[in-house]
Amino acid sequence: MQLPSIANDNEKLMETTATQPITASGNSMNTRAQELLHGLLAQIPESTFGLERLMFAGDLVEKLPIEDKAVLRAQMNVFLSRMFGINASDIDMGGYGSKSQVWYRIFGSKKPDASIQKISPDETNILIFSLLMPRQKQFLYENKNLDFSYTIQESDGMRRFRADVYLDLDQIALNMRAINTSIRPYKLLELHPNITKTISLAHTKEGLTLVTGITGSGKSSTLDSMIDLNNHTVDGHIVIIASPIEYVHESDRCIVRHREVGRDVLSFKEGTIQALRQDPDIIVIGEMRDPETIMTALEVTDSGHKVFSTLHTASAVESIDRIIGEIPPIEQERVRNRLADACRCVISQKLIPSLDGKRVLAREVMLMTPSVRSAIKNNNTGEIYQMIQESGEMGMTTMEQDLRRLFLQKKISLETAMNFANNKKRMQQLLASNIS
């Protein structure tokens, strides 16, 4: 089978909306869905393996009548709907590693759901294929990975998911993350007034603000709170470029544009450059994931715009080093100076297991003071940690100081504070007087 050439991400991200009613319970397979699965599996030759077997299954699903596809999709919606009853943030299924079980992440811990019957890899392949459109299948075959967004209709409204499909030993694996249907009010972030002034368009019209952290640390939620603050307090224009779009903001005092990479625009770089011609006040770049996007973000900030973005780093200092390290050595000196001038604030955060069995946010905050800016320009980033530690009155805090705060407030355990510290030695020193 000859696959079409896919030269860019335009085929990659397409949102599928499912409006079929959910008729099965969370731990049982719909009878009609079981019949369809058994019938389709019987048509797959035992002699086919690997990608050929997947493509054969994908073709079978594509030939199904619309009403039969709806049955399979409704069964997938059952598993997704269950997430909201058990407070799960993610669902994983399919592939060799799942052991034919459906896994959920609940308050940070990912475990298989023993109440749901086992689903064979071939059955899971068919169920996942029922969510995809033909061009998405083709992209998956060629690239072995596919990102997309997905929506289901529930009794209380629409529920959206960020999805990633990939291969695990020649079988399809799926992760879906539930997208929040509401935004955490900005005031609940409990950020210092100096940070708020940096974030708010009413006080600062330009500069780069970074929200960093590992995957699943709540970066998108914090970014949405910042967007929401501006949307309801300042008259302006916000352009959001993301992969995929998660929370959809309703325009209030700001007109808010949502541009999904692969769906509305070809890349982060293209979306950012195009935004300059759209009269924006704030440009939100979902992730600075490559040198091109980093350079574009700095150029846009240099042009006098306010830019928000995210980065996968665990600390403020690491964020600075990562950005500079992504650039070819010949360009690093210039980027170091540009970053020091353009950046206004870095918030690095982690979601920490709390004593009540849930999770609580811990953060490190760095403001771009003259001393911090000078350290970056002089390639002395190792000095910045001490500067952050000694500038609490300005709103700065190290991750270790914030973990100590959570420990003293009896929100996290001593062991958890130590485990999640970036600087273990400093964490020990901070906690020494509190350990009895």
N, C-alpha and C positions, 0 to 999 in steps of 0.2 A: 504494500500500500504506500503510495507516494504522498508524503506529507507536504503541505504548503509551507513556504518559507515565512517565518514570522520574524520580521526585522526589528520590532520594537515591542514595548509593553502595551501597545494599544489593544491587543487581543487579550491581555492578561487579566484586567480587572473589570468585570462586568457584574452589576448587581442583579441578583435573581430574587424575585419576590414570590413568596409562597402564601397563598390565601386559602388553601384547602383546610377544611376543618380537621381537627385532631380527634380521631375516633378511638384510638387504642390507649390503654393505660400505660404508665411509665415503665412497667416491668413485664410487659407481654407484647408479642408481635401480632399485629393485625392479621386476621385469618386470610384475607384477600392478598395482603402483602406477602405472606408466606407462600401462598399458591403461586403468585407471580415469580417469586424468587426460585422456587423449585422448578417451575417450567422453564425459566431462562437458563438455570444451571444445567439442566438436562440437554440443552442445545450446544453447550460449550464442549468441543472435542477434548477428550482426555489427553490427546497427543500435543495440545498447545501449551506453551509455557511462556513465562516472562511477558515482555511487552506485547507479543502477539496475542496472548491470552487476554490481556487487559483490553486491547483494541477490539477483539472479538466481542467481549462483554459490552464494551461501549457501543458498538454497532447494534447489538441486540436491544439495548435500552433505547437507542435512538429510533428504532423501528416500532417501538411500542405505541399503541394508541394514546392520545393525550390523557384520557381518563385513567389508564393504567399507570402512566408516569406519575399522575397526581396521587395515586394510592401509595407508591413507593416514597414519594416526597413527603406525604403526610406521615409516613412511618418515621422518617428522619426527623420530622418536626416534633414527634412525640419525645424523642431523646433530647432535643433542644429545649422543649418546653419544660422538661423535668429540671433543668438547670435552675429555674427560678424558684422552684419549690424547695430545693436543697441548698440554696445560696452558693451555687457553683459559678466560678468565673470562666472556666474552660471545660470543654469536652474533647476527649481524644478517642479515636476508634480506628480500626483497620490496621493492616500491616502485620508483620510477624510479631512485633514487640507487644502488641495489645493482648496477645493470647486469647483472641476471639471475644474479648470483653470490652465493655464501654467504660471508660475512665472519666472521672470528674475531678477538677481541682476545687477544693472547698477550703476557704481561708488559708490558702497557701499550700495545702497538702493534696497531692494527686493520688487517688486510689481507684481501683476498679469497683464498679457497682455490682455487688453480688445479687441484687434483686432483679437484674436484667438478664434474660437468657443469653447464652453465648451465640455469637453470630460469626459464621465462618468467614475467612478472608474473601472468598468468591462472593458470598452474599453481601459483605460490606462494600466490595468493589461496585456492585450493581446499585446498591443504595446511594453511594456517593455519586456515581455517574448520573443518577436521576436529578441531582442538583445542578448539573453542568450543562451549558449550551455547547453546540457542536464546535465552535471556534475555541472554547475553553478546553475541551477535550484534546483538540489538536495541539494546543499550546502545551498541555500537560505531557503528551506523548513526546514532544520534541525537547522540552526543557526540564522534564522530570520534577517540575514544581509549578504550582499555580496559586496565586493569591486572588481572592475575590471577596466581595461583601454579599451578605445574604439577609433576607428579611422574612419573618413569619408574622402572621396576623393572629394575635391572641385576643381574648375577650376584653382585656384592658388596654388594647392598642397594639401598635406595631413594635416588634422586637427585632433589633438588628445585631448582626454578628460579623466579626472579622474572621475570615477563614483562610487556611493554608492547606493545600493538598500536595502530598509528596509521595515518593516511593520508599518502601521499606522491604527489602529483599523481594523485589518484583511484585509487591502487593501495594495497593493504594492505602495510605494513611491520611487521616484528617485531624486537624485541630481547628476548633472554633472557639473564639472568645466572645462572650456577651458584651455588647456595647451598652454603657450606661444610658438609661432613658431619662436621667436627670443629672444635673450638674451640682457638684458640691459647692455651696455658696463660698465665695472668695474669703469672706471673713473667717470661715472655719479653718482656713489654712494657717491662721494666726501668724502672719508674717509681719515683720517690723514695718512701721510707717515709711521708713526710707526705702524698703523694698517695694512697697505699694506705689510710691512716687516714681520709682524706676519703671514699673510695669505699666502704669496708667498713662494713656495718651494725653490726659489733661495736664500732666506735669512734665512729661518728657516726650518729645515728638520724634526722637530718633534713638538709634542704638540697638545692639543685639542682646537679647536675653535668652539664656540657655537653660533648659530643664533636662537634667541628665539622670541616668540610673540604668540598671540592668533591665532586661525584659521583665515585665510584670511588676514594675516598681511604682506604677501609678503616674507615669510621666504624662500620658494623654489626659488623664483626669485633671491634673494640675494645670496643664496648658488650657484645657477647656474652661477652667475657673478664671484664668487670666483673660481669655477672650470674652467670657461672660461679663466680667467686671467692666471692660471697655464698652461692650455692646450696650450696656444699660446706663452708662454714665457719661459718655462722650459722643458727640456727633461726628461720624466719620465713615470710613470704608475699610472693611477687613477682608482680605483675600486669604483663604485657607487652601494650601496645597498639601495633600496627604495621600498615603498609600496603605490602606484605603481610607476614605472618609469614615470617621466613626460617629461621634455625636454630631447631629445636624442642628446648628444654631438658627433660631428664628430671628430675623432682623428686627431690631428695636430702634435705638438711637443710631446705630450703625447699620449700613447695608452690608450683609455678610455673604460673601461668595464662597462656594465649596467646589473645589476642582480636584477630582480624584485622578491620580496618576494611572494612565492606561485606559481611563474611561473618558475623561474630559481634557486631558493634556498628556503629552507623550512622556514627560519626565519631570523630576523636581526642578532641574535646571531650566527647562523650557517654561515651566509654569511660573518660576520666579522671574525670569526675564520678561515674559509676557505681562506679568502683573505690573511692571513699571509703566506700561502703556494703558493701564486700567484705572489710573488716578487713585492708588491705595494710600491709606494712612498707616495701616498695619499689614505686614505680610507674614503669614504663619507657614513655615516650612516644616512639614511633619517630621522629617529626620534629615540630618546632615550626614549622609551615609557614604559619600565618596568625595574625592578631591574636587571634582567639578562643582558639586553642590556647595561645598564649603567655600570655594572661591567666589561663586555666584552670590552666596549669602553675604559675604564680606563686601562685595562690590555694591550690592543693593543697599546695605547699611551705610556704606560710604556716601551713597547718593542722597542721604538724608531721610531715610525711611526707618520706621520702627519695625524690627524683625524679631519674631519668636521662633525658636526651633528646639529640637531635642538631640541628644547624643547618648550612645550606650557606654557610659563611663560611671565609675563608682564614687568619684570625688571631684571637687572643683578643680584642683590642681591637675589631676589626670585628664580632665576635659581640655584644659589648655594644652597640655603636652600632646594629647591625641590629635587635636586639630593641626598643630604644627607638624607633628610626625607624619600626617597623611600627605603632606605636600613634598614634592621633590626637593632635595637638599639645596639646590641652587636658588629656590624660591623661598626657603624658610625664613630668612632674615626679613624679607619684605612682608611676609604673612605675619610674622611675630609682631612687627610694628603696627600693621593694620588691625590685627586682632586686639592688641592693647588699646588702640584708639576707638575701635568700634564696639567692643563688648562693654556692657553696663552691669550685668549681673549673671551669676551662675548658681543655680539651685540644683544640688545633687541629692537624690532621695532614695530611700529604701522603705519597703513595707515590712514591718517587723512583727513576728508572732507575739501577741499580747497575752496577758495572764487570763483574760476572759475567753480565750480560745479563738479570738478573731485576729485582726492585724491592725497595727497602728503605724502612722507615718513618722519616719525620722529623716532629718535633712541636714545637709551642709550648705551654708549660704556664703557666697563671696561677692562683695561689691567691688567694682573697679575703682578703688581709691588711687590717688597719685602714687602711693608706695607700691601697690599691687601692679599698677600699670608699668612702673619703672622696673620692677622685678621681671616682668614678662619681656620687656624690650631688651633687658640686659642678659636674658637667658638664665635668670636666677630663680626659676620657679620653685626651687626647693625652699626658698625663704617665705613663700606665701602662706604655708600652713600656720606658721607662727603669727603672721599678720592677722589671719582670720581669727585665731584663738584669742588674740588680745584686743579685738575690735567688737566685742559684744554690744557695747553701747550704741554702735552704729547699725546694728542689725545682723552682723555676721556671726556665724557659729560653725564650729567644726562638727563632723558627724559624731565624734566621741563626746563632745559637750552636750549634743542633743540626746544621745543615748543615755547619758548620765541623768539628764532632766527626766526622761521617761522612766528610768529606774527609780529615781527619788519620788516620782509621782505614783509609784507602785503600778505602773502600766505594763512593765516588762520585767523579766527576771534578770538577776545578775549574770547568769550564764548566757542568756540571749544578748545582753549588752556586749559581752565579750565576743561572742560569736560573730556579731554583725559589725564590729568595729573595724575600720580600715587600719588604724594604728593601735595594735594590741598593747604595746608598751605604754602609750599615752593613756589608753583606756584604764589600764591597771592603776596608773598614778591618780587618775581622776576619781576612781572608785575606792582607793585605799582607805580614805577616811570614813567610808560608809560600810566597809566590810568588817563585821564583828565575829 
